[in-house]
Amino acid sequence: MSEPTESPIPYHVSYTERVRQEARLLAVRARDRGFGQQVLAAIKEIDRLLHLYPQFGQPLFDLKLKPAQLWIGVVPPLVIRYVLDEQRRLVIVAIPFMPLRRSGL
């Protein structure tokens, strides 16, 4: 009989107030254009991934504050850029979500 596996330790995710405000505006704009459900689902999935597996994206470059890196991730119809500090298990989102090109948003 196998032993139960432990739950992964979540990363701490911090969103700036600007990111929160822009996400609300994006959700309203998406709703008005008929993409409300898709955008809300993408935001929820991005948040889930950032807490559990922020390496879902691609690293763009190392930051001066070692060992932090700037990453980019995509969950259609959104793109997110974020800072990942593996040692501290910290994710910082300071750049608002962006819609994919030609997504209608």
TORKOL-4160 file (C-alpha; in steps of 0.2 Angstrom, whole numbers, padded with zeros to 4 digits, m for minus):
105
<pt num="1" X="0000" Y="0000" Z="0000"/>
<pt num="2" X="0007" Y="0017" Z="m0005"/>
<pt num="3" X="0008" Y="0032" Z="0007"/>
<pt num="4" X="m0003" Y="0047" Z="0003"/>
<pt num="5" X="0007" Y="0061" Z="m0006"/>
<pt num="6" X="0009" Y="0077" Z="0002"/>
<pt num="7" X="0001" Y="0093" Z="m0006"/>
<pt num="8" X="0013" Y="0104" Z="m0014"/>
<pt num="9" X="0018" Y="0120" Z="m0005"/>
<pt num="10" X="0010" Y="0134" Z="m0014"/>
<pt num="11" X="0019" Y="0149" Z="m0019"/>
<pt num="12" X="0015" Y="0166" Z="m0012"/>
<pt num="13" X="0007" Y="0177" Z="m0026"/>
<pt num="14" X="0006" Y="0196" Z="m0025"/>
<pt num="15" X="m0004" Y="0207" Z="m0037"/>
<pt num="16" X="m0001" Y="0226" Z="m0037"/>
<pt num="17" X="m0017" Y="0236" Z="m0035"/>
<pt num="18" X="m0014" Y="0242" Z="m0053"/>
<pt num="19" X="m0015" Y="0224" Z="m0059"/>
<pt num="20" X="m0031" Y="0221" Z="m0049"/>
<pt num="21" X="m0039" Y="0237" Z="m0056"/>
<pt num="22" X="m0034" Y="0233" Z="m0074"/>
<pt num="23" X="m0040" Y="0215" Z="m0072"/>
<pt num="24" X="m0057" Y="0222" Z="m0067"/>
<pt num="25" X="m0058" Y="0234" Z="m0082"/>
<pt num="26" X="m0052" Y="0220" Z="m0094"/>
<pt num="27" X="m0066" Y="0209" Z="m0087"/>
<pt num="28" X="m0079" Y="0222" Z="m0090"/>
<pt num="29" X="m0073" Y="0225" Z="m0108"/>
<pt num="30" X="m0072" Y="0207" Z="m0111"/>
<pt num="31" X="m0090" Y="0205" Z="m0105"/>
<pt num="32" X="m0096" Y="0219" Z="m0116"/>
<pt num="33" X="m0088" Y="0210" Z="m0131"/>
<pt num="34" X="m0095" Y="0193" Z="m0127"/>
<pt num="35" X="m0079" Y="0186" Z="m0120"/>
<pt num="36" X="m0083" Y="0188" Z="m0101"/>
<pt num="37" X="m0083" Y="0169" Z="m0097"/>
<pt num="38" X="m0067" Y="0166" Z="m0106"/>
<pt num="39" X="m0057" Y="0180" Z="m0098"/>
<pt num="40" X="m0063" Y="0176" Z="m0080"/>
<pt num="41" X="m0059" Y="0157" Z="m0083"/>
<pt num="42" X="m0041" Y="0163" Z="m0089"/>
<pt num="43" X="m0038" Y="0174" Z="m0074"/>
<pt num="44" X="m0043" Y="0160" Z="m0062"/>
<pt num="45" X="m0032" Y="0148" Z="m0071"/>
<pt num="46" X="m0017" Y="0159" Z="m0071"/>
<pt num="47" X="m0020" Y="0163" Z="m0053"/>
<pt num="48" X="m0021" Y="0144" Z="m0049"/>
<pt num="49" X="m0005" Y="0140" Z="m0060"/>
<pt num="50" X="0005" Y="0155" Z="m0052"/>
<pt num="51" X="0001" Y="0147" Z="m0034"/>
<pt num="52" X="0005" Y="0129" Z="m0039"/>
<pt num="53" X="0017" Y="0129" Z="m0054"/>
<pt num="54" X="0023" Y="0146" Z="m0059"/>
<pt num="55" X="0035" Y="0138" Z="m0071"/>
<pt num="56" X="0021" Y="0135" Z="m0083"/>
<pt num="57" X="0027" Y="0150" Z="m0093"/>
<pt num="58" X="0044" Y="0154" Z="m0101"/>
<pt num="59" X="0058" Y="0164" Z="m0092"/>
<pt num="60" X="0062" Y="0180" Z="m0102"/>
<pt num="61" X="0078" Y="0186" Z="m0092"/>
<pt num="62" X="0086" Y="0186" Z="m0075"/>
<pt num="63" X="0083" Y="0201" Z="m0064"/>
<pt num="64" X="0097" Y="0211" Z="m0055"/>
<pt num="65" X="0089" Y="0205" Z="m0039"/>
<pt num="66" X="0096" Y="0187" Z="m0040"/>
<pt num="67" X="0089" Y="0174" Z="m0042"/>
<pt num="68" X="0072" Y="0182" Z="m0047"/>
<pt num="69" X="0068" Y="0181" Z="m0066"/>
<pt num="70" X="0055" Y="0189" Z="m0077"/>
<pt num="71" X="0043" Y="0176" Z="m0084"/>
<pt num="72" X="0029" Y="0176" Z="m0097"/>
<pt num="73" X="0014" Y="0164" Z="m0098"/>
<pt num="74" X="m0001" Y="0162" Z="m0109"/>
<pt num="75" X="m0018" Y="0155" Z="m0105"/>
<pt num="76" X="m0029" Y="0160" Z="m0119"/>
<pt num="77" X="m0035" Y="0173" Z="m0122"/>
<pt num="78" X="m0023" Y="0182" Z="m0109"/>
<pt num="79" X="m0004" Y="0184" Z="m0108"/>
<pt num="80" X="0004" Y="0187" Z="m0091"/>
<pt num="81" X="0021" Y="0193" Z="m0086"/>
<pt num="82" X="0027" Y="0190" Z="m0069"/>
<pt num="83" X="0043" Y="0189" Z="m0057"/>
<pt num="84" X="0047" Y="0172" Z="m0050"/>
<pt num="85" X="0059" Y="0170" Z="m0035"/>
<pt num="86" X="0061" Y="0152" Z="m0033"/>
<pt num="87" X="0071" Y="0153" Z="m0017"/>
<pt num="88" X="0057" Y="0163" Z="m0008"/>
<pt num="89" X="0043" Y="0154" Z="m0017"/>
<pt num="90" X="0037" Y="0171" Z="m0022"/>
<pt num="91" X="0028" Y="0177" Z="m0037"/>
<pt num="92" X="0025" Y="0196" Z="m0040"/>
<pt num="93" X="0013" Y="0202" Z="m0054"/>
<pt num="94" X="0016" Y="0220" Z="m0057"/>
<pt num="95" X="0012" Y="0221" Z="m0076"/>
<pt num="96" X="m0007" Y="0220" Z="m0080"/>
<pt num="97" X="m0014" Y="0205" Z="m0090"/>
<pt num="98" X="m0014" Y="0208" Z="m0109"/>
<pt num="99" X="m0025" Y="0200" Z="m0121"/>
<pt num="100" X="m0018" Y="0190" Z="m0135"/>
<pt num="101" X="m0017" Y="0198" Z="m0152"/>
<pt num="102" X="m0032" Y="0195" Z="m0163"/>
<pt num="103" X="m0042" Y="0189" Z="m0148"/>
<pt num="104" X="m0056" Y="0202" Z="m0150"/>
<pt num="105" X="m0051" Y="0210" Z="m0134"/>
